[in-house]
């Protein structure tokens, strides 16, 4: 169950990041949105390039902005020399790069905010009953509420708080897979989940390293769920305004 739970939460992170990215690309111009995510895009793109080099794949192009669309441009058919596992490595390293960057951002900038978050909402076990599923959903809403309260209580007169929130948003959203790497990223989720669960199972639950990893996972899930809720509300409001304007112009 531990392995399944870790894979589940990583899958939640990546799919939520993908959903947030898609929603905002439908609200604001893609070039503007990707420009705002520049730190996260740079980290993820570097991870992607390292994955290509490690697997001996062909690096045809790698740019922060593609002409026309404004999306990052990556090699669509890299043809890694390592069979089967090559695409998994290529899909894994951007996620690993973003996760590592989140760890260092939290360590040097986000300690006060992280300390205010409860660490028991992202559990390394999944419910097996219907009531347990609803408890899990209620727990995530409470987690988002705790994150909002922690951010509101932060001292934004200090530059670290603002920079931390900005980098956290950039890095979490950029956990969304690049174009053409979706299959490798999904396989990478399974590999990361099994690998992380295997490592954590070697330590006692009270080990600080396990607690730190779970705390960062809690923060990542909370940030992405909050961004998803907010994005859905804004996207719905924008769509409603567009619909009313269209009907008003045709009346």
LUMVEX-821273 format. One line per 8 residues: their letters; for each residue x, z, y of C-alpha. Coordinates in Angstrom, 2 decimals, padded with zeros to 5 digits, always signed. Layout:
BEGIN
A = X,Z,Y; ...
//
This chain:
BEGIN
XXXXXXXX = +000.00,+000.00,+000.00; +002.91,+000.66,+002.34; +004.10,-002.92,+001.96; +000.62,-004.29,+002.58; +000.14,-002.11,+005.66; +003.39,-003.17,+007.31; +002.62,-006.83,+006.64; -000.89,-006.34,+008.03
XXXXXXXX = +000.27,-004.81,+011.33; +002.94,-007.45,+011.83; +000.32,-010.10,+011.15; -001.95,-008.44,+013.73; +000.86,-008.55,+016.29; +001.69,-012.22,+015.79; -001.89,-013.48,+015.61; -002.92,-011.38,+018.61
XXXXXXXX = +000.05,-012.73,+020.59; -000.94,-016.26,+019.61; -004.53,-015.61,+020.71; -003.49,-014.17,+024.07; -001.16,-017.11,+024.70; -003.87,-019.63,+023.89; -006.44,-017.88,+026.08; -004.20,-017.76,+029.13
XXXXXXXX = -003.10,-021.36,+028.70; -006.79,-022.20,+029.11; -007.12,-020.12,+032.28; -004.04,-020.95,+034.36; -001.72,-023.98,+034.32; +000.59,-023.85,+031.33; +003.68,-024.29,+033.50; +002.75,-021.29,+035.64
XXXXXXXX = +001.96,-019.08,+032.66; +005.16,-019.97,+030.81; +007.16,-019.43,+034.00; +005.78,-015.89,+034.17; +006.84,-015.33,+030.55; +010.39,-016.57,+031.17; +012.28,-013.49,+029.84; +010.27,-013.47,+026.62
XXXXXXXX = +010.52,-017.24,+026.25; +014.28,-017.09,+026.66; +014.66,-014.39,+024.00; +012.38,-016.17,+021.51; +014.04,-019.53,+022.13; +017.50,-018.05,+021.57; +016.25,-016.58,+018.30; +014.89,-019.98,+017.32
XXXXXXXX = +018.21,-021.70,+018.09; +020.14,-019.09,+016.10; +017.78,-019.68,+013.19; +018.45,-023.41,+013.34; +022.21,-022.90,+013.43; +022.22,-020.33,+010.61; +020.23,-022.59,+008.29; +022.25,-025.69,+009.16
XXXXXXXX = +019.22,-027.41,+010.64; +019.32,-030.24,+013.13; +019.02,-029.14,+016.77; +017.63,-032.17,+018.56; +016.24,-030.40,+021.60; +015.60,-026.89,+022.90; +014.33,-026.54,+026.45; +012.37,-023.83,+028.25
XXXXXXXX = +009.87,-026.34,+029.67; +008.70,-029.58,+028.10; +008.04,-032.43,+030.51; +004.31,-032.84,+031.05; +002.93,-029.82,+029.19; +005.21,-027.07,+030.47; +005.53,-025.49,+027.01; +008.94,-024.66,+025.51
XXXXXXXX = +010.29,-027.62,+023.58; +011.82,-027.02,+020.17; +012.98,-029.23,+017.33; +009.79,-030.27,+015.51; +011.47,-031.38,+012.24; +014.71,-029.37,+011.96; +015.33,-030.13,+008.25; +017.26,-026.94,+007.34
XXXXXXXX = +019.87,-027.25,+004.62; +018.65,-024.06,+002.94; +015.59,-025.04,+000.88; +012.38,-022.94,+000.93; +013.90,-019.95,+002.70; +015.23,-022.02,+005.62; +011.89,-022.41,+007.45; +011.25,-018.72,+006.86
XXXXXXXX = +014.51,-017.79,+008.59; +013.73,-020.15,+011.47; +010.31,-018.57,+011.86; +011.64,-015.04,+011.44; +014.44,-014.95,+013.98; +012.28,-015.46,+017.12; +010.09,-012.54,+015.95; +013.16,-010.48,+015.15
XXXXXXXX = +014.70,-011.31,+018.53; +011.55,-010.24,+020.39; +011.24,-007.08,+018.30; +014.86,-006.16,+018.95; +014.45,-006.80,+022.66; +011.34,-004.58,+022.71; +013.34,-001.82,+021.04; +016.06,-001.90,+023.70
XXXXXXXX = +013.54,-002.22,+026.55; +011.70,+000.83,+025.26; +014.94,+002.74,+024.75; +016.32,+002.18,+028.24; +013.18,+001.74,+030.34; +010.02,+002.86,+028.58; +010.70,+006.35,+027.27; +008.16,+008.16,+029.51
XXXXXXXX = +005.35,+005.75,+028.66; +006.13,+005.74,+024.95; +006.17,+009.55,+024.88; +002.54,+009.63,+026.06; +001.30,+007.42,+023.22; -000.01,+008.97,+019.98; +001.96,+007.85,+016.95; -000.74,+008.24,+014.32
XXXXXXXX = -003.02,+005.30,+015.13; -000.86,+002.66,+013.47; -000.70,+004.10,+010.00; +001.44,+002.84,+007.18; -001.65,+002.71,+004.99; -004.85,+000.70,+005.06; -008.42,+001.92,+004.55; -010.10,+001.24,+001.22
XXXXXXXX = -013.67,+002.14,+002.25; -016.11,+000.78,+004.83; -016.06,+004.02,+006.79; -012.27,+003.87,+006.79; -012.39,+000.37,+008.30; -014.59,+001.56,+011.17; -012.32,+004.57,+011.67; -009.41,+002.16,+011.91
XXXXXXXX = -011.22,+000.06,+014.53; -012.17,+003.14,+016.56; -008.59,+004.28,+016.34; -007.34,+001.04,+017.90; -009.76,+001.39,+020.81; -008.49,+004.92,+021.35; -004.94,+003.59,+021.15; -005.61,+001.05,+023.89
XXXXXXXX = -007.18,+003.81,+025.99; -004.08,+005.94,+025.50; -001.84,+003.07,+026.59; -003.87,+002.51,+029.76; -003.71,+006.23,+030.53; +000.06,+006.29,+029.89; +000.67,+003.31,+032.18; -001.53,+004.78,+034.92
XXXXXXXX = +000.38,+008.06,+034.72; +003.76,+006.31,+035.02; +005.75,+006.61,+038.22; +005.77,+003.07,+039.63; +007.81,+004.21,+042.60; +010.70,+004.00,+040.13; +011.73,+000.44,+039.37; +012.08,+001.08,+035.65
XXXXXXXX = +008.34,+001.50,+035.10; +007.38,-001.85,+036.64; +010.19,-003.73,+034.91; +009.30,-002.12,+031.57; +005.64,-003.15,+031.75; +006.58,-006.71,+032.78; +009.15,-007.16,+030.02; +006.83,-005.61,+027.44
XXXXXXXX = +004.11,-008.12,+028.31; +006.56,-011.05,+028.19; +008.13,-010.07,+024.88; +004.91,-009.20,+023.06; +003.12,-012.41,+024.04; +006.19,-014.44,+023.08; +005.83,-013.20,+019.52; +003.43,-016.14,+019.21
XXXXXXXX = +005.02,-018.85,+017.02; +006.46,-021.97,+018.59; +004.90,-025.33,+017.87; +005.81,-026.51,+014.39; +007.00,-023.09,+013.17; +003.64,-021.56,+012.25; +004.12,-021.74,+008.49; +007.61,-020.32,+008.69
XXXXXXXX = +006.41,-017.58,+011.03; +003.59,-016.58,+008.67; +006.02,-016.47,+005.77; +008.42,-014.50,+007.98; +005.70,-011.91,+008.60; +005.49,-011.27,+004.88; +009.28,-011.07,+004.56; +009.62,-008.75,+007.57
XXXXXXXX = +006.78,-006.59,+006.34; +008.20,-006.20,+002.87; +011.75,-005.72,+004.16; +010.81,-003.15,+006.79; +008.59,-001.27,+004.37; +011.39,-001.24,+001.80; +013.83,+000.17,+004.36; +011.42,+002.82,+005.62
XXXXXXXX = +010.59,+003.87,+002.08; +014.22,+004.89,+001.61; +013.86,+007.61,+004.28; +011.73,+010.68,+004.54; +008.65,+010.40,+006.78; +010.14,+012.90,+009.23; +013.28,+010.83,+009.66; +013.69,+009.95,+013.39
XXXXXXXX = +014.46,+006.34,+012.57; +011.12,+005.94,+010.80; +009.28,+007.67,+013.63; +010.99,+005.46,+016.22; +010.07,+002.30,+014.33; +006.46,+003.39,+013.96; +006.30,+004.37,+017.64; +007.53,+000.94,+018.75
XXXXXXXX = +005.06,-000.74,+016.39; +002.30,+001.43,+017.88; +003.31,+000.42,+021.39; +003.43,-003.28,+020.47; +000.01,-003.21,+018.82; -001.49,-001.27,+021.75; -000.04,-003.67,+024.32; -001.23,-006.78,+022.49
XXXXXXXX = -004.73,-005.41,+021.85; -005.07,-004.48,+025.51; -003.88,-007.95,+026.55; -006.34,-009.53,+024.10; -009.31,-007.49,+025.38; -008.40,-008.21,+028.99; -007.79,-011.90,+028.32; -011.15,-012.29,+026.57
XXXXXXXX = -012.97,-010.67,+029.50; -011.17,-012.82,+032.07; -011.63,-015.99,+030.01; -015.35,-015.24,+029.66; -015.70,-014.61,+033.41; -013.84,-017.83,+034.26; -015.97,-019.80,+031.82; -019.17,-018.32,+033.27
XXXXXXXX = -018.11,-019.22,+036.83; -017.26,-022.77,+035.74; -020.60,-023.12,+033.99; -022.54,-021.88,+037.02; -020.61,-024.18,+039.34; -021.25,-027.15,+037.06; -024.98,-026.45,+036.88; -025.08,-025.89,+040.63
XXX = -023.43,-029.25,+041.30; -025.84,-031.11,+038.99; -028.98,-029.42,+040.32
//
